[in-house]
């Protein structure tokens, strides 16, 4: 069975389509898609909608039929994701549960479009596809100031796959993060990051390799069959799927590799080292890719190392970090700022719908560890702290949700955040995972604000030469993601800019190609190009787990 993976994973190359946003929402059903703009249905094979197809003028069939609890875990006979002993009901009952849950949990519950749950697009033998289509149709159609869909992030995901990713950092693939440079040919699809020890790493693929073809199909294919071939290869739904790839490298070499997808265990903090600025100042550099449970111990170890080495400057690389558990974001912020500055302050206050206003709750700056096992904290130890008044954050459109909460939370207690890179994805919202019949649902449930009450960055944080407190514009340097250099290399454009800023207090003049990338970045506000990092939507999130 294939699973709809929307928005964040959509490579958006179907004929006249445009680039989607960095979160969930929009796209076709089936496999991860090369098609569909954010908030629209995608390429051929899609039966989904965003509140238009299947709309009904009557509200009688659209509102909740009762509390969600009265329909919970009553599953359709065709729902193979549900436990066999629960498959004793109908798809209609599952839809009644979902509509009721939206009314109870959704942040924009008053903006749910009126749709007919009996429409054919929300039916059929594939229960997951039907339920995902219905879920998409219930999302608000409200737009941000820039014209983007406000809810381009809510998503669904098979519960077993969600648990594997969030609790154990495991997902099917090759260990590649893909970077799409353009929606139209030449698309310049490159490898942005290779997971250590993954099939891609073992095959010798490296950051910057540019995709030429997959299974004989050009990376610039525009026909439906070609797009489907690319989807199947770039985003395998399961392990043990073999595909043939052709890449070119910066030196002109052509590389052909056969890769078989595997269950890849991610390393959330793959790099933590001390680097040196041009004038000799020592600074910690840490690449942090996922706010998943295994990240906590790795973050603590990295910070202990920096603390032991007397680091007083930190470059936190979040360019590929789409978020995850909010408590990990809070712990990271505390380890950066220290307990004196953060004591008694809210890292992020969660604001629910008016119906749930009594649940509004402040997430503190946690100063002790959790070490999550089976959904429960198992260790409570004091966290190390660098006690910094300034931090450099490397970010771009792949920086999302809980990663943005780190930026916002630190700014809220007066830490000088210097943003280097491009505009972040713009997701000041979050959710909790809610399972029903083997499907985890993630409708946006709350908005987050910092200790100063700011959370209005639905169009992303953006680096600005001066920056303005209480706005989404953050002091920093606009610099493109430099795939020509390895991550952590002091010569890589984003890191080089941060290190130069440490010395001078201003954005440095970069040599040659790096300077050209900065100029292009300043024109687009997106790290040099309309970059969209392609990843599982379960990794673009802010998950609230009460501690």
N, C-alpha and C positions, 0 to 999 in steps of 0.2 A: 504494500500500500504506500502511496505517496501522500505527503502532507502539505497543505498550503502554507507557504512561508512568504510573508508579504513584505512590502515596503523596504525594510532595512536590507533585505537580501536581494531585492529586485535590481537587476543590472540595467533595466530600462533601455532596450535597444530596438523595440518594435517600431519600425517605420517612422511614423510621425510623433512617437511618444517623447516625453521629456523626462529629465532626471527626477527621481523621487527623493523624498527627504530621508533623514538618517534613522528614522524609527520605523515602527510597523505601520501598516495601513496602506491600502491600495495594492494592486497587483492581481495576478491571476491565481486561480486555484490549481492544485496539483503540485508539481515540484517548484522549488525556488525559481523565480522567473526573470527572464531577460525581457521585461516588458511591463507596461502599465505605469502611469504616473500616480503620484501619491494622491489617494482619494478617488481613483477611478478604477473601473474594471480593466483587466489587462488584455493579453493577447488571446488568440484563439484557444478554445478549451475552457475559458473562464465562464462560470455561471454565477459569479458573485456580482455584488453591486455595492454602492455606497449610499443607499437610501433612495435611489431613483428607480431602477428596475424593480418591478414587483411592488411598487408603492400602492397604497390603498388610501382613498379619500376618507374612509371610515375609520374611526378610532376604536370601534367596538371590538375589533379583533386584534388590536395592537397593544393595549395596556396589559398589565400583569393580571393573571387569572386568580392570583392569590399569593401568599408568601412562598418564597422559593423553597423553603423547607418542606412544603407539602408535595413537591415534585422531585425532590433531590434523590439521586441515585436510582432513578427509575428509567431504565435504559432501553433503547431500541434493540430489537432482536438482531438488526444488521450492524450494530456498533461493536466491531471487533476489538476496540480499545477497552471496552468495559469488561469487568470481571464476568465470567460466564453466568454466575448465579444472579447477576443483576439485569440480564438481558430478558426481562419479562414484561416490557412495556413498549411504548411506541416513540417514534421520533417526535411526534407532536408533544408528548410529555416532556421530552428533553428541551424543546423550544419553549414550552411554558416555564420551565425552570429558568432558562436563560433570560427570558423577558422579565421575569420577576426579579432575578438577581440584578439585572441592569437597573431596575427601578430602586433597588435597595442600596446598591453599591456605587453606581456610576457617578462621577463628579458632575457631569452635565446631564443628569437624569431628566431635566425639563426640556432638553433639546433632542431627545431621541426621536428620529424620524418615524412617521407612521408607515409601517410596511405590513403587508399581508403575510403572516407566517405560513400560509398555505401555498404560497407561490412555488412553482416548480423548481426554481433555483435553490430553494431551501428544503428540497426533498431529494429522493433518490436512494439508491442502494448503498452509496458511500456516506455513512452517517457523519463522518468527520468533515467531509467537504460540505455537506448540507449545513451542518452547524456552524462551520466557519463562515460560510456565505451569509447566514442569518446574523451572526455576530457582527460582521462588517457592516451590514445594512443598518444596525442599531446605533452606530457611532454618530456623534454630532457632525454636522457639516459646517460648523462655524470655522471662520478663517482667522489667522493672525493678522497683524498690521501689514505684514509683507505679502499677504495673499496665500500663505501656505495653510493647509489643513491643520487646525489646532490639534485634533486627535489623529495624528499619523503614527501613533505608537501602540495603541491597544492591540492585543493579538491573542491568538489561541495556540496551544502547543500540546502534543501528546504528553500526558502526565509522566510516563516512564522516562521519556527523553528529557523532560524538564528536570526531573530529579537527578538524572545522570549528569547533566550539565551544571546545575546550580550547586549540588552537594559534592560532586566528585570531579568537576571540570572536565568531563568527558563528552565529546561529540564526534559524529562520523565526519570524515573528510580526509584531507591530505596534510593538514597542518599549514594551510596557506590562507593568508588574508589577501583578498584581491582588491586592487585599486583601479577604479574606472575613471579615466580622464575626460572622456567626451561621450555624449549620448549618441552622436552620429559618427560614422566612419570618417577618419580613422579613430577608433575608440581608445587605443593605447591602454589596453588592460595589462596592468603590471602586477607583479608580486610585491606587496608592501611589507610582508613579514612572513617568516618561516618558523614554525614551532620547532624548537630543538628536539631531536629524536623522532620526528614525524616522518611519514613516507617521503614528503617533499625534501626534508633535510637529508635523509639517507640517500636520496637520489641526486643530491648535489645542487638542487635549485637554491637560488639566493634572491635576496631583496633586489628589486630592479629588473629582474628578468621580465621581458615583454612577451605576452602571449601572441602567437601567430595563428595557430590553428589547434583544434581539438578533434580527434577522431576523423581527420581529413576535412573538417569544416572550418572555414575562416572565422577568426575572431570578429570580423566585420560582417558576418552573414546577416542579411536583413529579412530573409524569408522565414516563414513559420517553422518549416522543417529544420532549418539551420539553427534557429533560436532554440528549438527543443533539444537539439543535439548539444548545444553549448550548455544549456541548463543542466542536463543530465550529467554532464562531465564535471562542470565547475562546482556544482552543489549536490553531490551524491546524497541520496536519502538514507543510505545505509552503508555498512562496511562491505568489503569484498567486491566492489564495483571497479573493474579495470578500465582505464582509458589511456589514450595516447596523446601526448601534448608536444607541441613544437614551440620553442621560445627563441628569441634573439637576445643577445647581451649587448652592453654598451660598446664593446670592442668589435661588434659585428659578427661574432660567432653565433652559429645556429646550434641549438641544443634540442635534441629529441629525447623525451623521457616517457616511459610507461609507468603510470602510477595506479595503484590499487587502493581504494579508500579503506580506511581503518578506523577503529574507535580510538581517537586521539585524546590523550590526557594533556591538558593545557598546563603550562607553567605561568601562573599569573604575574610573577615578578622574575622575569628571565635575566635581567641585568640590574646590578646594584654595585656601583664602583665609584671611586674618587677620581675626578678629572681635574685638569688645571686650566685656568683662564690664560689668555695671552700674557698677562702681567704676573702670572705665577700664583694667583689665589686658588686654593684648593676648594673644590665644591663636590658635593655628592650628586651623582646622577643615578636616577632610578627609573627604569621602564616598568610601568604597571599597566597590565592589559585587561584584567577582569576582576570585578568585585565579587568573586565566588568564594565559597567557604575556605578552600585551601589557600586562598590569598592571605588570610590573616596571619598565619604563622610565618609566611615568607616576608610579609611587610615588617613584622616585628623583628625578625632576624636582620633584615636590611637596615632598619633604623638603629638597632643595637650596634651594628657595625659602624654606621656613620657617627653615632654618639661616641664610640670608643676611639674613633680617629679624630675627634674634635672638629667635625665639619660644622661650619657656620653659614654656609650657602647651600641651597638645595635646588636642583633642577628635577622636577617631577614630570616625567614624560607620560602623558595621558592621551596621546594622539590617536591610539587605537583602542581606547578603553570606553566601551559603551555602557558601563555601569554594572549594576547588580545590587547586592545587599547594602542597604543604607547604613547599617550599624558598622560595616567595614569602612565606609566613607567617613563616618564620624570618628572612628578610632584613628584613621590615618590623619585626619585634621588635628586631632589632639596630639598625636606624635610629632606633628610639625610645629604647632603653636605652643605646646606645653600646657600644663594644668593651671598655672597662675592666670594666664590670659583667658582661658576658657571656663574656669570654675564658675558654676551657677548660670552659665549662658546656654542658650538653645543653639544646637548645631543647625537644626531645621525643625520648624513647627509645621506639622501636617494639618492642612485645612481641607476638610471634607465638604460634601454638599450640605445645603441648609438642612436637609432631612437628617444628616448625621453630625450636625455641628457639635453635639455633646461629646463626640469622639475626637475632636480636635486635640492634638497632643504634641508636646514638644519632645523631640529626640535630643537628648543631651550630648555634649561632647564626652563620649565614653572614655574613661581613663584606665579601665581594666580590660583584660582580654575576655574573649568568649570561648573560642575554639569549638565551633559548631560540630556536633555529632548527632545524627538522626533528629535534627531540628531543635536540639537543646544545647545551651552553653554548658561546657564541661570544665573549663578552667577560668578562674578569675585571678589574674596576676596584674600588678601595675605595669602599664605600658611604658616603654622608653620614650623620651621626649627630647627633641632638638631645641625647643624654646626659641624658634626663629620668629623674627618680626617681618621677614620677607621670604617669599618663595617664588621661584620661576616655574610656570606651568607650560609645557609644550602641548598644544591642542590644535584640533582642526575639526572638520565635520564628523569624524569618527568618534569625537569626544562627546559623550552623551550621559544624561540622567544622573546617576549617582556620582559620576565624575564631575559633572557640572555642580552638583551639590557640594563637593569639596571646595571648588572655587568660591561658590556663594557663601558657604559656611565660614570659610576663613575671612572673606571680606567683611562678613557680619561682625567679627570681633576685632577688626582693625588690622589684620595681617595684610601687608602690602603684597598683593598678588600681581605679578608681572606676567602677562599672557603673551606667549610667543607662538606664532603659527597663523591659524585662520579662525574663522567663525565656527563656534561649536554647534551642535545639532539643535539645541533649543528645546529641552524637555524638563521643565520644572515640575513634573508630575510623577506620580508613582502609583503602585498597586500592590496587592497581595495576590498570590496564586490561589485560585479557587478551583478545586477539582470537582467535576461531575461526570460520571460515566467514563472515566479514563481520559478525559480532556481537561487540561488546565486552562482556565479563562483568566485573562488579564485586562479587564476594562480599567481605564484610568479611574482611580478612586480619590486621589487627593492632590492638591498643589502644595509645594513646599516653599516656605519663606525663611530667611535667615534671622539672626538675632536683632537686626535692624528693621525687620518686616519687609525686606525686598525679596521678590521672587518673579519679577516680570521680565523673563528672558526667553519667551516662547520663540523668538527669532534668533536665539543663540547669543552667547557671549562673544564679543568681537574685540580684537586688539585695536587700541587707539594710541596715538602718540602721547596723549595726555591722560585719557581715561576720565570718567566722571563717576564719583561715588553715588551709589543708589540707582545706577542705570546698568544696562547690559554692556556698556562700553568700558573696557578694562585697559588700564595702562599697559602698553606693550608694543611688540613689533610684529608686523604682518610679513610672514615668511612662508614659502611653499615647503611642502614635504619633499625632502631631497632623497629620492630613492637611489641616487647614484653613490651614496655613502651608507655604510652600515649604521644601524642604530647604536648610539653610544660613542660613535666616532666624533671627537671634538671638531672635526672639519665638516660634519653634516650641518646643513644650513640652519636648521632650527636650533640645534644645540649650540652651534657657533655663535648665533645671535644672542642666545641667553648668556653665554660665557662672556661675550664682548660687553653686554649690558652690565654684568657684574662689575667689570673694570671701570666703565665710563658713566654708567647711569643713563645711557641713551642707546638707541638702536645703532649698532656698529655698521660701518660701510663694509659690505661683503665683496669679495673679489669675484670677477668674472661671471660665471654662470649663476652663482648664488645671488648676485646682485640683480641679474635679469629675472630670476624667480621672484625676488622680493617685489620688483616693479609690477610683475604680472599679478602677484598676490594682492597688492594694494588696489589694483583695478577691479578685482573680483570679490575680495573679501572672503575667499574660501580656500585659503592656503595655496593660491596660485592658479587653481583651476576649479571647476565645479566638481570637486572631488567627492565621490561617494564611496565609502569603504563598505564592502559587501560582507555581511555577516549574519548569523542567526539572529532573529529578532529577540530571542530570549536573552541575548547579550547586550541589548540596548534598553536598559531598564533601571528602575529605582524600586527595589523590592523592600517593603517594610516587614521586618521580622521583629516582633516585640522581644526585648531582653528583660 
